[in-house]
Amino acid sequence: MDLFAAIMFGLVAAIVVVLVALGLWYPGSGAAQVGWRTPREHSERESARDAEDLEQMLEAANARRRARGEQELTVDGLVQEETEAALEADRRARAAQRAQAQAQAAQRRA
């Protein structure tokens, strides 16, 4: 084997050995080094942000309600209002579908 090829092969082998040794014996994980989080950590942070957002939104809504002289909302009250709004929207959508079906049936009869 040529001397140059032997030196290049030795350098590449040394680099591979060093990288493998770093991977095996370096404390911590590679994911921690690049800032990756586990799915659990990600969901915990996301739920904490969501809770903080809900608190801020509720506080802002309560400030507006206090200014208008209305009763303040709680989380349960907010959930109830949203549920009622969703049910009302669903009821309106079903009524619109019924009206559309009746109009189509009337057109077919005519």
C-alpha positions in Angstrom: 0.0 0.0 0.0 1.1 3.5 -0.8 2.4 5.6 2.1 -0.1 8.4 1.4 -3.0 6.0 1.2 -2.0 4.4 4.6 -1.8 7.9 6.2 -5.2 8.9 4.8 -6.7 5.6 5.9 -5.2 6.0 9.4 -6.5 9.6 9.7 -10.0 8.6 8.7 -9.9 5.6 11.1 -8.7 7.9 13.9 -11.5 10.4 13.3 -14.1 7.6 13.3 -12.7 6.2 16.6 -12.7 9.7 18.2 -16.3 10.3 17.1 -17.5 6.9 18.4 -15.7 7.5 21.7 -17.3 10.9 22.0 -20.7 9.4 21.4 -20.2 6.7 24.0 -18.6 8.6 26.8 -19.8 12.1 26.5 -22.2 13.0 29.4 -25.8 13.9 28.4 -27.5 13.0 25.2 -27.2 14.2 21.7 -30.7 15.5 21.7 -29.9 17.7 24.7 -26.9 19.1 22.8 -29.1 20.2 19.9 -32.0 21.3 22.0 -34.4 18.6 21.1 -37.1 17.8 23.7 -38.9 14.5 24.3 -42.6 14.4 23.3 -43.5 14.4 27.0 -41.5 17.6 27.7 -42.9 19.2 24.6 -46.5 18.4 25.7 -45.8 19.6 29.2 -44.5 22.9 28.0 -47.4 23.3 25.5 -50.0 22.6 28.2 -48.3 25.1 30.6 -48.4 27.7 27.8 -52.0 26.9 27.1 -52.9 27.3 30.8 -51.1 30.6 30.9 -52.8 31.8 27.7 -56.2 30.8 29.2 -55.5 32.8 32.3 -54.5 35.8 30.4 -57.5 35.6 28.1 -59.8 35.1 31.0 -58.3 38.1 32.8 -58.7 40.3 29.8 -62.3 39.2 29.2 -63.1 39.8 32.9 -61.6 43.3 32.7 -63.9 44.1 29.8 -66.9 42.5 31.6 -66.1 44.6 34.7 -66.0 47.7 32.7 -69.5 46.9 31.3 -70.8 46.0 34.7 -71.2 42.3 33.9 -70.4 39.3 36.1 -66.9 37.9 35.8 -66.3 34.6 34.1 -64.6 31.6 35.5 -63.0 28.8 33.5 -66.1 26.7 33.9 -68.3 29.6 32.8 -66.1 30.2 29.8 -66.3 26.5 28.8 -70.0 26.6 29.3 -70.4 29.7 27.1 -68.2 28.1 24.4 -70.2 24.9 24.5 -73.5 26.8 24.2 -72.1 28.8 21.3 -71.0 25.6 19.5 -74.4 23.9 20.1 -76.1 27.0 18.7 -73.9 27.0 15.7 -74.6 23.3 15.2 -78.3 23.9 15.5 -78.2 26.7 12.9 -76.2 24.5 10.5 -78.7 21.7 10.8 -81.6 24.2 10.3 -79.9 25.5 7.2 -79.4 22.0 5.9 -83.1 21.2 6.4 -84.1 24.3 4.6 -81.8 23.5 1.7 -83.1 20.0 1.6 -86.7 21.3 1.6 -85.9 23.7 -1.2 -84.4 21.0 -3.3 -87.4 18.7 -2.7 -89.7 21.5 -3.7 -87.7 22.1 -6.9 -87.9 18.4 -7.8 -91.6 18.4 -7.3 -92.1 21.4 -9.6 
